[in-house]
Amino acid sequence: MGWYLGGLSPKHLLDRDALNKSDPCVVVLMQSQGQWMEVSGGSGRVIRSNLNPVFAKVFMVDYYFEEVQKLRFEVYDIHGHSSIGTHDDDFLGGMECTVGQIVAQKRMSKPLVLKYGKFAGKSTITVSVPRASPAPPVGLGAPPGLGATGHVPHSRPAPLTGDL
């Protein structure tokens, strides 16, 4: 069954820019057969100069109660127009959890962790389940911005839209 996830809101992000605040972006990944794959609709849009952004975009993941489905949320300070997460971008932290944890708690906040397990200062990220979850069957509607199946209706994942 598909569940909508969204309401991504990193807080107290590290400020990696010298002249102004970081330009954060969130990338959502799901582990499948030992590999981390980008979630359709889970790629981030950049919100300029904001250490506490709120990303309003909702994306869908299939939830199988009997399986442990790992998710990873990565936050980057974007510097270029190339792919997100390149060597030009600063990694601000990541968080791992399972789809089941988010579904059970409805709203979950965890600290962001840098590479090698070091905490990213006071940085956290919150992810929530909108009231519209679980996803309705095909053709019965979906939140704004998603196609009738609940998936983003194009081949490349759409960026998360930020509330400015």
C-alpha positions as CSV (number, residue, x, y, z in Angstrom):
1,M,0.0,0.0,0.0
2,G,1.3,3.5,-0.8
3,W,1.7,6.1,1.9
4,Y,2.3,9.8,1.3
5,L,5.2,11.3,3.2
6,G,6.2,15.0,3.3
7,G,6.4,17.9,5.6
8,L,10.2,17.7,5.5
9,S,11.6,20.4,7.7
10,P,15.3,20.6,8.6
11,K,16.0,22.9,11.6
12,H,19.2,24.6,12.8
13,L,21.2,23.6,9.8
14,L,24.9,24.2,9.7
15,D,25.8,27.5,7.9
16,R,28.4,26.6,5.3
17,D,28.3,29.8,3.3
18,A,30.7,32.6,4.0
19,L,28.6,35.6,2.8
20,N,25.0,34.4,3.5
21,K,23.1,31.4,4.9
22,S,23.2,27.9,3.4
23,D,21.0,27.1,0.4
24,P,19.6,23.8,1.6
25,C,18.1,20.9,-0.4
26,V,16.8,17.5,0.8
27,V,17.3,14.3,-1.1
28,V,15.2,11.2,-0.1
29,L,16.6,7.7,-0.7
30,M,15.2,4.2,-0.1
31,Q,17.4,1.1,0.4
32,S,16.5,-1.6,-2.1
33,Q,18.6,-4.8,-2.3
34,G,21.5,-3.2,-0.5
35,Q,21.6,-0.1,-2.7
36,W,20.3,3.4,-1.9
37,M,18.0,4.6,-4.7
38,E,16.4,8.1,-5.0
39,V,12.7,8.1,-4.2
40,S,10.5,9.3,-7.1
41,G,9.4,12.8,-6.2
42,G,11.9,12.9,-3.3
43,S,14.6,15.1,-4.8
44,G,15.0,18.4,-3.3
45,R,14.4,21.9,-4.5
46,V,16.8,24.5,-3.2
47,I,15.5,27.1,-0.7
48,R,17.9,30.0,-0.8
49,S,19.5,31.4,2.4
50,N,17.5,29.5,4.9
51,L,18.7,27.5,7.9
52,N,15.2,26.3,8.9
53,P,13.5,25.5,5.5
54,V,10.1,23.8,5.2
55,F,9.6,21.6,2.1
56,A,5.9,21.3,1.2
57,K,6.1,18.6,-1.5
58,V,4.5,15.3,-0.8
59,F,5.9,12.1,-2.2
60,M,4.7,8.5,-2.1
61,V,6.4,5.3,-1.0
62,D,5.0,1.8,-1.0
63,Y,4.7,0.4,2.5
64,Y,4.9,-3.3,3.2
65,F,4.1,-4.0,6.9
66,E,6.1,-7.2,7.0
67,E,9.3,-5.6,5.5
68,V,11.9,-3.3,7.0
69,Q,12.1,-0.5,4.4
70,K,14.9,1.9,5.2
71,L,14.8,5.6,4.2
72,R,17.6,8.1,4.2
73,F,17.1,11.9,4.1
74,E,20.2,13.8,3.0
75,V,20.5,17.6,3.3
76,Y,23.0,19.5,1.1
77,D,24.0,23.2,0.8
78,I,23.8,23.6,-2.9
79,H,26.4,25.7,-4.8
80,G,25.9,24.9,-8.5
81,H,23.3,24.0,-11.1
82,S,24.6,20.4,-11.6
83,S,23.3,17.3,-9.9
84,I,22.5,17.5,-6.2
85,G,25.1,16.0,-4.0
86,T,28.2,16.6,-6.2
87,H,31.6,17.5,-4.8
88,D,30.7,21.2,-5.1
89,D,27.8,20.8,-2.6
90,D,28.3,20.7,1.2
91,F,26.8,17.7,3.0
92,L,24.9,19.2,6.0
93,G,23.8,15.9,7.4
94,G,21.6,12.8,7.0
95,M,19.1,10.8,8.9
96,E,18.0,7.2,8.5
97,C,14.8,5.6,9.6
98,T,12.2,3.1,8.3
99,V,8.9,3.7,6.6
100,G,7.2,1.8,9.4
101,Q,8.6,4.3,12.0
102,I,7.2,7.3,10.2
103,V,3.8,5.6,9.6
104,A,3.6,4.6,13.2
105,Q,4.6,7.9,14.7
106,K,2.9,10.2,12.0
107,R,5.6,12.8,12.7
108,M,9.2,12.0,13.5
109,S,12.2,14.2,14.3
110,K,15.7,13.0,14.5
111,P,19.2,14.7,14.6
112,L,21.2,15.0,11.4
113,V,24.4,13.1,11.4
114,L,27.5,13.9,9.3
115,K,29.8,11.3,7.8
116,Y,31.5,9.0,10.3
117,G,28.6,9.3,12.8
118,K,29.4,12.8,14.1
119,F,26.3,14.9,14.9
120,A,25.7,18.0,12.8
121,G,25.5,20.4,15.7
122,K,21.9,21.0,16.7
123,S,20.6,20.1,13.3
124,T,17.4,18.0,13.1
125,I,15.0,17.0,10.4
126,T,11.3,16.3,10.8
127,V,9.2,14.1,8.4
128,S,5.5,13.6,8.7
129,V,2.6,11.7,7.2
130,P,-0.1,14.1,5.8
131,R,-3.7,13.5,6.7
132,A,-4.3,12.1,3.2
133,S,-2.3,8.9,3.9
134,P,-2.6,6.0,3.0
135,A,-2.7,6.7,-0.7
136,P,-6.1,6.2,-2.3
137,P,-6.4,3.5,-5.0
138,V,-5.6,4.5,-8.5
139,G,-8.0,7.0,-10.0
140,L,-9.5,8.1,-6.7
141,G,-7.4,11.2,-6.3
142,A,-4.1,12.3,-4.9
143,P,-2.7,15.4,-3.2
144,P,-1.9,18.4,-5.5
145,G,1.2,18.0,-7.6
146,L,0.9,14.2,-7.9
147,G,-0.7,12.2,-10.7
148,A,-3.8,10.0,-10.3
149,T,-1.5,7.1,-9.2
150,G,0.1,9.2,-6.5
151,H,3.4,9.3,-8.2
152,V,5.0,12.3,-9.8
153,P,3.9,12.2,-13.5
154,H,7.4,12.4,-15.1
155,S,10.6,10.4,-15.4
156,R,13.0,12.5,-13.4
157,P,12.0,13.1,-9.7
158,A,10.6,16.5,-9.2
159,P,12.2,18.8,-6.7
160,L,10.6,19.4,-3.4
161,T,8.8,22.7,-3.3
162,G,9.7,25.0,-0.5
163,D,7.4,27.4,1.3
164,L,9.1,30.7,1.2
